[in-house]
Amino acid sequence: MRKQQLQASLPLLLALSPMAGAVTLYEDVDTELSAKVQGAVGVFHSRESYAQTGVREAGSVDWQEATLQYGLEFKRRGIAAGEVFGGLDWVSSASFGDGDAAGWTVGDERTTKIENAYLGWRGESLEFSGGRQNVVVGDGFLISGDALNIGKGLLDGEVNRGGAYYLTGRKAFDQTAIVRWGGKEGWRGDLMWLKSDNPAQASPELSVATLEHLAEAGTLGVTAIKVSDTDQELADILYPERKGMKLYSVRGQGNAGVSDLFLAGEHAWERKSGGQESAWYLETGWTFSQLPGKPVVNYRYSRFSEGYDPLFYGNGRALGTWFQGEVASNYAGPFSSNTRVQHVGVKAAVSDSVNVGALFYDFDTIDRSLGNRDARELDVYAEWAVDEHWSVLPLVGYYKPSRSAEAGGSQLGTARGNVYGQVLLVFGF
């Protein structure tokens, strides 16, 4: 049971999932009140640095990050043939040391802010909610929370969100209004209005509609998004074509009725003032369920056009989806734009509480005049569920770019391979 819990929760926790675990403060037939505490501490080292913000010099960096999320959730049943639910919590975050390898953080960021503050009602096949909350669409290819946590390194701190760039403790959209209908089988859908207060995203306002069909063999879905507004001053610097952008996607995920098979894919089209962009992926995997440790092997090909805007993408499903490569996706680039990526992932259980895995990526830049991010990366990691509250994730990566920053790449001073390491301690009560 511990291994199963680890496989389901740890990568998603690192990818900014809702808080796991709870302590019941009060419960009767109609009412439930719970307190939740979740956090993470990370220690990081990178032998090389990256030219993203202008605050880094060539050489190694060491830094630490911490997040703590704490608050309350409640449910009140028997209201209009359904239940009322809500939550209120805060996140404290901090970065220490040199700041991260790209200079998104500089090591002295600290803040505490409200994270979730929402209220809703749900019935048998209908749900309404509003307020400040996290939102994920599909497996995070388009939206996986408002989880970009830049610090003081970019734009002289104008987009500072409080540090802990990698751990990304902040993920809630500032304002939401959501209607969901349907159940766990058959047709279901969402209508959503989302307003971000994230300056690193230029604080966009989005309208989102989804329609899905859920069946035992898999899920098929379509999504439509319109960006109706942005902070124009920041958008002119960061995303000049984001306001007014429309995005459409079709996606599928499942096993097609074969228990050990995994299939997934999505194709997204963007209509912007400068023209049309697109991104898509196809993925297949197999679980060798009869072998010891039940090893899983996945292969994925993804392509993101030259001017594709990845919006609020993130790890909605597992480690490496959609932050592809621990070094590439966080520090070196590409950041889900102007690239083709081939990915192979392997994972197996070595005991009831420990999984091990490896993630390989090959990055191929489409238009090298916009910067050359050709590279390969290998990340080897373990997931150890110490008990039901504590987990440890060590990871070692090797990233080899084809060019240094001085030759059109992003790695400062050299194109030699970068050795990267991190150890994360994650807890929830």
ROFI-686276 format. One line per 4 residues: number of its first residue (from 1); their letters; for each residue x, y, z of N, C-alpha, C. Coordinates in steps of 0.05 Angstrom, whole numbers, m for minus. Layout:
NUM) A) X/Y/Z/X/Y/Z/X/Y/Z  ...
// end
This chain:
1) MRKQ) 17/m24/0/0/0/0/17/25/0  40/24/15/57/47/16/69/54/m11  78/33/m26/89/37/m53/68/49/m71  44/39/m71/23/49/m88/17/78/m82
5) QLQA) 17/85/m56/12/113/m48/34/131/m59  59/122/m57/82/137/m66/80/142/m96  74/122/m112/73/125/m140/51/144/m148  30/145/m134/7/163/m141/12/191/m133
9) SLPL) 26/196/m110/25/222/m98/51/238/m101  74/225/m99/99/241/m97/105/258/m121  106/247/m146/111/265/m168/91/287/m171  66/281/m165/45/302/m168/48/322/m146
13) LLAL) 57/314/m122/62/333/m101/84/352/m109  105/342/m121/127/359/m131/117/376/m153  96/368/m167/85/384/m189/62/401/m180  60/406/m154/41/426/m144/13/415/m142
17) SPMA) 10/391/m133/m16/380/m129/m29/391/m104  m55/387/m99/m67/395/m74/m54/381/m50  m58/392/m27/m46/381/m3/m56/353/2  m37/335/10/m44/307/16/m45/304/46
21) GAVT) m63/286/55/m65/280/83/m81/301/98  m92/294/121/m108/313/136/m111/303/164  m116/321/183/m122/315/210/m151/325/215  m169/306/222/m197/313/226/m199/328/253
25) LYED) m210/352/252/m214/368/276/m242/364/287  m261/360/269/m289/356/277/m304/341/256  m321/322/264/m336/307/244/m362/296/257  m384/301/243/m409/288/251/m423/279/225
29) VDTE) m448/272/226/m463/261/203/m462/280/179  m463/306/184/m466/326/163/m441/343/158  m423/344/178/m402/364/177/m374/351/180  m355/361/165/m327/351/168/m308/375/166
33) LSAK) m291/379/186/m271/400/187/m244/388/190  m225/394/172/m198/382/173/m177/404/172  m155/398/185/m131/414/183/m110/400/167  m97/414/149/m77/402/132/m51/417/133
37) VQGA) m29/402/133/m2/413/132/14/397/112  27/411/94/44/398/73/68/416/68  90/403/63/114/420/58/135/404/43  156/418/36/179/405/23/204/422/28
41) VGVF) 227/408/29/253/421/32/271/409/11  285/425/m4/303/415/m25/331/427/m22  351/410/m28/379/418/m29/388/413/m58  401/433/m71/407/431/m99/436/439/m105
45) HSRE) 447/427/m126/474/434/m135/474/432/m166  486/451/m179/490/450/m208/519/459/m214  534/442/m228/562/449/m235/564/472/m254  542/477/m269/542/499/m289/518/517/m284
49) SYAQ) 520/541/m296/499/561/m293/489/569/m321  466/584/m322/452/589/m347/444/618/m350  446/627/m375/442/656/m382/413/661/m388  397/662/m367/368/668/m370/361/696/m360
53) TGVR) 374/706/m339/366/730/m326/387/752/m325  412/745/m332/434/765/m330/447/768/m303  438/752/m283/450/754/m257/470/732/m251  473/713/m269/491/690/m264/517/694/m279
57) EAGS) 538/683/m267/564/681/m280/570/651/m284  590/645/m301/597/617/m305/607/604/m280  600/579/m276/609/564/m253/587/551/m238  594/539/m215/574/523/m200/558/540/m181
61) VDWQ) 535/530/m174/517/543/m154/506/522/m136  501/530/m111/489/513/m91/466/529/m78  443/517/m74/421/531/m62/402/512/m49  384/523/m33/364/508/m18/337/522/m21
65) EATL) 316/506/m19/289/517/m21/271/503/0  251/518/9/231/506/28/204/518/23  184/502/26/156/511/25/140/498/48  120/512/58/102/501/78/74/511/73
69) QYGL) 56/493/69/28/500/64/10/490/87  m7/507/98/m22/499/122/m49/514/121  m70/499/130/m96/512/130/m118/492/137  m143/500/129/m167/484/136/m183/478/112
73) EFKR) m198/456/112/m218/449/92/m243/439/107  m266/444/94/m291/435/107/m310/425/86  m329/408/95/m351/398/79/m376/399/97  m399/408/85/m424/408/99/m445/395/81
77) RGIA) m453/371/88/m471/355/72/m500/363/78  m518/354/59/m546/359/62/m555/387/55  m540/401/38/m547/427/29/m557/426/0  m584/431/m4/m595/431/m31/m589/405/m46
81) AGEV) m593/382/m32/m588/356/m44/m558/352/m52  m541/365/m38/m512/362/m44/m496/370/m19  m472/380/m24/m455/388/m2/m441/414/m9  m437/431/11/m420/455/9/m392/448/18
85) FGGL) m372/458/4/m344/453/11/m328/478/8  m305/479/21/m288/503/19/m262/498/32  m244/517/29/m218/515/41/m204/542/44  m186/544/63/m170/568/67/m143/559/77
89) DWVS) m122/567/63/m95/560/72/m74/580/62  m51/578/73/m29/596/68/m5/580/58  14/594/44/39/582/36/62/601/45  81/590/59/106/604/65/128/591/48
93) SASF) 144/608/35/165/597/17/190/613/21  213/601/14/239/614/17/260/601/0  279/617/m10/303/607/m24/327/616/m8  348/599/m8/372/604/7/397/599/m11
97) GDGD) 420/607/m1/445/601/m15/448/619/m39  459/608/m61/465/624/m85/441/631/m102  418/618/m97/396/620/m116/400/599/m138  380/594/m154/381/572/m173/400/577/m196
101) AAGW) 404/556/m212/424/556/m233/419/575/m256  394/584/m260/387/603/m281/385/631/m271  386/635/m244/383/662/m233/355/671/m231  335/653/m233/308/661/m228/304/671/m199
105) TVGD) 319/657/m181/320/666/m153/349/672/m146  352/690/m126/380/698/m118/387/689/m91  368/676/m76/375/664/m51/365/678/m26  353/701/m29/343/716/m6/313/721/m7
109) ERTT) 298/706/m23/269/709/m25/255/696/m1  236/710/10/220/700/32/192/712/31  171/696/34/144/708/35/124/688/46  102/699/57/79/683/66/54/696/55
113) KIEN) 38/681/40/14/692/28/m9/671/29  m34/680/27/m56/662/24/m53/647/m3  m57/621/m2/m56/604/m26/m84/598/m36  m99/582/m21/m126/575/m29/m147/589/m11
117) AYLG) m168/599/m23/m190/611/m9/m215/608/m27  m229/586/m24/m250/579/m43/m274/568/m29  m297/569/m43/m322/559/m33/m338/547/m56  m352/525/m51/m367/513/m73/m389/495/m63
121) WRGE) m405/485/m82/m426/466/m77/m425/445/m98  m429/420/m90/m430/398/m110/m453/379/m104  m466/370/m126/m487/351/m124/m478/325/m138  m497/309/m146/m490/283/m158/m475/286/m185
125) SLEF) m483/306/m201/m470/309/m227/m465/338/m234  m465/356/m214/m461/384/m219/m445/396/m196  m427/415/m204/m410/428/m183/m405/457/m191  m407/474/m171/m400/503/m174/m379/509/m153
129) SGGR) m359/525/m161/m339/535/m142/m328/561/m151  m317/576/m132/m305/602/m138/m285/609/m117  m268/628/m124/m248/638/m105/m220/631/m115  m202/630/m97/m173/625/m104/m168/595/m101
133) QNVV) m161/582/m123/m157/553/m122/m140/543/m146  m130/519/m143/m114/506/m164/m132/494/m185  m123/494/m211/m138/483/m233/m119/467/m251  m126/443/m258/m110/426/m276/m128/417/m299
137) VGDG) m119/419/m323/m135/409/m346/m119/386/m359  m132/363/m362/m119/340/m374/m95/332/m358  m73/327/m371/m48/319/m357/m28/342/m354  m39/367/m357/m22/390/m352/m8/401/m377
141) FLIS) m15/391/m400/m2/400/m425/m7/430/m430  m31/439/m421/m38/467/m425/m40/482/m399  m53/470/m379/m57/483/m353/m52/463/m331  m33/469/m313/m28/453/m289/m23/472/m266
145) GDAL) m43/488/m260/m40/508/m238/m25/532/m248  m26/553/m232/m11/578/m237/15/576/m221  33/559/m232/55/549/m215/83/560/m221  85/581/m237/111/593/m242/119/612/m219
149) NIGK) 140/604/m204/148/618/m180/175/631/m183  176/652/m199/201/667/m204/207/684/m179  233/688/m174/242/705/m152/251/732/m160  273/742/m148/282/769/m153/302/772/m176
153) GLLD) 309/749/m189/330/750/m209/322/762/m236  296/761/m242/286/770/m268/273/798/m265  280/816/m284/268/842/m285/271/857/m258  295/855/m246/301/869/m221/280/864/m199
157) GEVN) 270/839/m199/251/832/m178/222/840/m182  216/851/m206/189/861/m211/169/838/m212  178/814/m218/160/791/m220/164/772/m196  176/780/m175/182/764/m152/156/752/m139
161) RGGA) 156/726/m136/133/713/m124/140/699/m97  165/703/m88/171/694/m61/191/671/m59  203/663/m81/224/642/m79/213/614/m82  231/594/m76/225/566/m79/217/560/m108
165) YYLT) 233/568/m127/227/566/m155/221/537/m163  238/518/m155/235/490/m163/211/477/m148  208/482/m122/187/469/m107/160/480/m113  159/505/m123/133/517/m132/110/512/m113
169) GRKA) 112/522/m89/91/519/m70/65/534/m77  68/555/m93/45/571/m102/35/561/m129  9/554/m130/m2/544/m155/m31/552/m160  m43/566/m141/m71/573/m143/m75/597/m161
173) FDQT) m96/596/m178/m104/620/m193/m118/639/m173  m113/665/m177/m122/685/m157/m152/687/m156  m165/686/m179/m194/687/m180/m205/666/m199  m225/651/m191/m237/631/m208/m267/630/m205
177) AIVR) m280/622/m226/m309/616/m226/m312/591/m244  m320/569/m232/m319/543/m246/m346/528/m243  m356/518/m266/m379/500/m266/m370/473/m278  m374/452/m264/m368/425/m274/m393/408/m274
181) WGGK) m396/392/m295/m419/374/m297/m410/347/m306  m426/327/m299/m420/299/m307/m407/284/m284  m403/258/m288/m392/241/m268/m365/229/m276  m361/204/m266/m335/190/m271/m337/173/m296
185) EGWR) m360/171/m308/m363/156/m333/m380/172/m352  m376/167/m378/m392/181/m398/m382/209/m402  m401/226/m410/m394/254/m417/m392/271/m392  m372/289/m392/m369/309/m371/m356/334/m384
189) GDLM) m358/357/m369/m346/381/m380/m342/402/m358  m328/423/m366/m322/446/m348/m325/472/m364  m335/492/m350/m334/520/m359/m320/535/m337  m298/550/m344/m281/562/m324/m273/590/m333
193) WLKS) m273/608/m313/m261/634/m316/m238/636/m296  m214/641/m305/m190/641/m288/m176/668/m291  m168/679/m268/m153/704/m268/m127/699/m252  m104/703/m265/m79/699/m252/m69/726/m240
197) DNPA) m56/724/m217/m42/748/m206/m12/744/m207  m3/727/m225/26/720/m227/40/739/m246  57/757/m237/69/776/m255/87/763/m276  99/741/m269/116/727/m289/100/715/m312
201) QASP) 74/713/m309/56/704/m330/41/728/m342  48/753/m334/34/777/m343/5/778/m334  m1/764/m312/m27/764/m299/m50/761/m319  m51/740/m335/m73/738/m355/m100/730/m343
205) ELSV) m120/736/m359/m148/728/m353/m157/709/m375  m167/685/m367/m173/664/m387/m202/654/m384  m214/648/m406/m239/632/m407/m232/605/m418  m241/584/m404/m234/556/m411/m259/539/m412
209) ATLE) m261/523/m433/m283/503/m435/m271/476/m442  m280/455/m429/m271/428/m435/m295/410/m439  m292/389/m455/m312/369/m459/m297/342/m461  m305/323/m444/m291/297/m444/m311/274/m444
213) HLAE) m301/251/m455/m316/226/m452/m298/207/m438  m308/197/m414/m293/179/m397/m304/150/m400  m286/131/m406/m293/103/m408/m270/87/m397  m275/61/m392/m255/44/m380/m230/42/m398
217) AGTL) m234/43/m424/m211/41/m442/m195/67/m445  m207/90/m436/m192/115/m439/m210/139/m439  m197/162/m440/m211/188/m440/m204/203/m465  m225/214/m478/m221/232/m500/m232/259/m492
221) GVTA) m217/281/m500/m226/307/m492/m218/329/m511  m233/351/m510/m226/375/m525/m226/398/m505  m209/418/m512/m207/442/m495/m206/467/m512  m219/488/m503/m217/514/m517/m210/535/m496
225) IKVS) m191/552/m502/m182/573/m484/m180/600/m499  m189/621/m486/m185/648/m496/m172/665/m474  m150/679/m481/m137/698/m463/m149/725/m469  m166/734/m451/m181/759/m456/m167/784/m447
229) DTDQ) m148/781/m428/m134/805/m418/m108/797/m405  m89/816/m403/m63/813/m390/m56/839/m377  m35/838/m360/m22/863/m352/m5/872/m375  m14/893/m389/m2/900/m415/27/908/m412
233) ELAD) 35/922/m391/63/930/m388/81/906/m386  74/886/m370/90/861/m368/87/844/m393  64/843/m405/60/827/m429/77/838/m452  80/864/m454/97/875/m475/126/865/m473
237) ILYP) 135/859/m449/162/849/m444/163/819/m447  144/805/m436/146/776/m433/130/761/m454  105/769/m460/87/755/m478/72/775/m495  84/787/m515/71/808/m530/47/799/m546
241) ERKG) 44/773/m551/21/764/m567/1/748/m550  3/748/m524/m14/732/m507/m43/742/m506  m46/768/m503/m73/779/m501/m89/774/m528  m113/764/m525/m129/757/m548/m123/730/m561
245) MKLY) m103/716/m551/m96/690/m561/m119/670/m557  m124/653/m576/m143/631/m574/m128/605/m578  m136/585/m562/m122/559/m563/m143/537/m563  m138/517/m579/m156/494/m581/m139/468/m580
249) SVRG) m150/448/m567/m135/422/m567/m154/399/m566  m144/376/m577/m157/350/m574/m137/331/m561  m147/314/m544/m128/296/m529/m142/270/m523  m125/250/m517/m134/224/m509/m114/210/m491
253) QGNA) m124/194/m473/m106/179/m455/m120/154/m445  m107/131/m445/m119/107/m435/m102/83/m442  m115/59/m441/m101/34/m448/m114/19/m470  m135/30/m482/m149/17/m505/m158/m12/m498
257) GVSD) m164/m16/m472/m173/m42/m463/m151/m63/m458  m126/m55/m460/m103/m73/m454/m91/m64/m428  m92/m80/m407/m86/m71/m380/m57/m60/m377  m38/m71/m391/m10/m63/m387/m1/m41/m407
261) LFLA) m19/m33/m424/m13/m13/m444/m20/15/m435  m4/35/m443/m10/63/m438/m7/78/m464  m28/94/m470/m28/110/m495/m37/138/m487  m24/158/m499/m32/186/m493/m24/203/m517
265) GEHA) m38/225/m521/m31/244/m542/m48/269/m539  m38/291/m550/m53/316/m550/m41/333/m573  m59/348/m585/m51/367/m606/m65/394/m600  m48/415/m597/m59/442/m591/m52/461/m613
269) WERK) m71/478/m620/m68/499/m640/m72/527/m627  m55/545/m632/m57/572/m622/m61/592/m645  m80/610/m641/m84/632/m660/m77/658/m645  m55/671/m655/m45/695/m643/m44/717/m665
273) SGGQ) m39/741/m656/m38/764/m675/m16/760/m696  5/746/m688/27/742/m707/25/717/m724  3/702/m721/m1/678/m737/m9/654/m720  m6/631/m731/m14/606/m717/10/590/m708
277) ESAW) 8/579/m684/28/561/m673/15/535/m664  32/515/m658/20/489/m651/40/474/m633  29/454/m619/45/436/m604/30/409/m602  45/387/m602/32/361/m600/51/341/m589
281) YLET) 40/319/m579/56/296/m570/41/270/m574  57/249/m576/46/222/m576/64/206/m556  51/189/m540/66/174/m520/54/146/m518  72/126/m514/63/99/m509/80/87/m487
285) GWTF) 69/69/m472/84/56/m451/73/28/m446  90/13/m432/82/m15/m425/92/m22/m397  74/m34/m382/81/m44/m355/86/m74/m357  109/m83/m349/116/m111/m349/106/m123/m322
289) SQLP) 80/m127/m320/67/m133/m295/74/m160/m284  84/m178/m301/92/m205/m292/120/m206/m282  136/m185/m285/164/m185/m276/166/m173/m248  187/m181/m233/191/m169/m207/194/m139/m209
293) GKPV) 181/m125/m191/182/m96/m191/164/m82/m211  151/m98/m228/132/m87/m248/144/m63/m263  166/m66/m276/178/m43/m290/160/m32/m312  162/m5/m315/147/10/m335/166/24/m354
297) VNYR) 161/22/m380/177/35/m400/159/53/m417  166/78/m420/150/97/m436/168/110/m457  156/116/m480/169/132/m501/150/154/m509  160/179/m512/144/201/m520/159/219/m540
301) YSRF) 144/228/m560/155/248/m579/137/272/m577  149/295/m573/133/320/m571/146/341/m589  130/359/m599/139/381/m616/125/407/m610  140/428/m606/129/455/m599/140/475/m620
305) SEGY) 122/488/m634/131/505/m656/146/529/m646  158/544/m665/177/565/m658/166/586/m640  141/594/m644/130/615/m627/108/606/m609  108/580/m603/86/569/m586/88/580/m558
309) DPLF) 65/588/m547/63/598/m519/52/575/m502  69/564/m484/60/540/m468/41/546/m446  34/571/m441/15/579/m421/22/568/m393  5/552/m381/8/544/m353/15/514/m351
313) YGNG) 32/504/m369/38/476/m369/53/467/m344  53/441/m338/67/431/m314/63/401/m311  74/391/m289/74/362/m284/47/353/m274  27/350/m291/1/342/m283/m2/312/m278
317) RALG) 16/296/m289/13/267/m288/36/253/m273  61/261/m278/84/248/m266/109/265/m270  130/258/m257/155/272/m260/164/271/m289  170/294/m301/177/296/m329/155/301/m348
321) TWFQ) 131/306/m337/107/312/m354/93/336/m341  97/361/m351/110/369/m375/136/386/m371  148/384/m348/174/395/m344/194/374/m354  202/376/m379/218/355/m391/248/360/m387
325) GEVA) 260/344/m369/288/347/m362/291/366/m338  304/356/m317/306/373/m293/323/398/m298  345/395/m313/361/418/m320/348/434/m343  340/420/m364/330/434/m388/304/449/m382
329) SNYA) 285/436/m368/259/449/m364/260/471/m344  279/470/m325/279/489/m303/300/512/m307  322/506/m320/344/526/m321/354/532/m349  360/511/m365/374/515/m390/355/521/m413
333) GPFS) 330/511/m412/313/512/m435/319/489/m454  301/483/m473/278/499/m481/255/496/m461  238/516/m461/215/517/m442/189/512/m458  188/488/m469/164/479/m485/158/499/m508
337) SNTR) 179/506/m522/175/523/m546/199/519/m564  195/520/m591/216/518/m611/233/494/m607  221/471/m604/237/447/m600/222/421/m607  237/401/m613/227/373/m615/241/357/m593
341) VQHV) 226/341/m579/237/326/m556/230/297/m558  250/280/m557/246/251/m554/252/243/m525  235/228/m514/237/221/m485/233/191/m481  250/179/m465/247/151/m456/248/151/m426
345) GVKA) 228/139/m413/227/137/m384/225/108/m375  239/101/m354/239/74/m343/235/77/m312  218/60/m301/212/61/m273/205/33/m262  214/27/m238/208/1/m226/208/4/m196
349) AVSD) 195/m15/m182/195/m16/m153/216/m36/m144  233/m28/m126/253/m46/m115/245/m57/m88  224/m44/m76/213/m54/m51/185/m42/m48  172/m48/m26/145/m37/m22/146/m7/m18
353) SVNV) 169/5/m11/170/33/m5/190/48/m23  203/35/m41/223/49/m58/219/43/m87  217/64/m103/218/62/m132/243/74/m143  253/65/m165/276/77/m179/268/82/m208
357) GALF) 280/103/m220/274/108/m247/295/124/m261  293/125/m288/311/141/m304/295/154/m326  303/179/m332/289/195/m353/310/206/m372  307/199/m398/326/208/m419/311/226/m438
361) YDFD) 325/248/m446/313/268/m465/334/275/m486  324/278/m510/339/289/m532/324/314/m543  337/337/m541/325/363/m549/336/372/m576  319/377/m595/327/385/m622/313/412/m629
365) TIDR) 329/433/m630/318/460/m636/307/462/m664  284/474/m668/272/477/m694/284/500/m709  284/524/m698/296/548/m710/319/557/m693  344/551/m702/367/557/m686/375/586/m686
369) SLGN) 362/602/m704/367/631/m704/355/644/m679  337/630/m666/324/640/m642/339/631/m617  361/617/m620/376/606/m598/378/576/m601  401/565/m596/405/536/m600/404/522/m573
373) RDAR) 382/506/m570/379/491/m545/382/461/m550  396/453/m570/402/425/m575/417/414/m551  408/391/m541/421/380/m517/410/352/m512  424/338/m495/414/312/m484/416/313/m454
377) ELDV) 397/299/m441/397/298/m412/388/271/m402  402/262/m381/394/237/m367/391/243/m338  368/236/m327/362/240/m298/356/213/m286  370/206/m264/366/181/m249/356/189/m222
381) YAEW) 335/176/m213/323/184/m188/312/160/m172  305/165/m147/292/146/m130/269/160/m115  249/144/m107/227/154/m91/224/135/m67  228/146/m44/228/130/m20/206/140/m1
385) AVDE) 185/124/3/163/131/22/172/121/49  183/139/65/193/131/92/170/120/109  147/134/109/123/125/121/100/140/108  76/140/119/53/152/106/55/183/106
389) HWSV) 74/195/121/76/224/122/101/235/108  122/219/106/148/229/97/158/214/73  168/229/53/180/217/29/206/232/22  224/217/10/250/228/2/255/222/m28
393) LPLV) 264/242/m43/269/238/m71/297/249/m78  317/232/m80/343/241/m91/344/238/m121  358/256/m134/360/255/m163/388/265/m172  400/252/m191/425/261/m204/420/263/m234
397) GYYK) 427/286/m245/424/290/m274/450/297/m288  451/290/m314/473/297/m331/462/310/m356  469/336/m360/458/352/m382/481/360/m400  480/354/m426/501/360/m445/490/377/m468
401) PSRS) 495/403/m468/486/420/m490/505/418/m513  495/426/m537/513/426/m560/528/453/m562  517/474/m550/530/501/m551/531/514/m524  551/530/m520/552/547/m496/536/572/m501
405) AEAG) 532/588/m481/517/613/m484/531/631/m503  557/632/m503/573/649/m521/571/641/m550  562/615/m555/559/605/m582/530/601/m590  511/614/m575/483/613/m582/466/595/m565
409) GSQL) 478/581/m545/463/565/m527/456/581/m502  454/567/m479/447/581/m454/466/575/m431  484/555/m434/502/548/m412/526/566/m412  531/579/m389/551/600/m388/579/588/m388
413) GTAR) 596/598/m406/624/593/m405/634/567/m418  617/548/m422/626/522/m433/602/505/m443  608/487/m461/588/468/m470/594/440/m459  610/438/m439/615/412/m427/590/402/m412
417) GNVY) 590/376/m405/567/365/m391/564/376/m363  540/381/m355/534/391/m328/524/369/m311  536/366/m287/527/347/m267/509/362/m248  485/353/m244/464/366/m228/454/346/m207
421) GQVL) 449/356/m183/439/339/m162/419/353/m144  400/338/m133/381/349/m115/371/327/m96  364/334/m72/351/316/m53/327/331/m42  303/319/m44/279/332/m34/267/315/m11
425) LVFG) 259/329/10/244/317/32/216/329/31  196/311/28/168/320/25/152/308/48  135/324/60/118/314/82/90/325/81  71/310/91/43/318/92/29/305/115
429) F) 12/320/129/m3/310/152/m33/317/149
// end
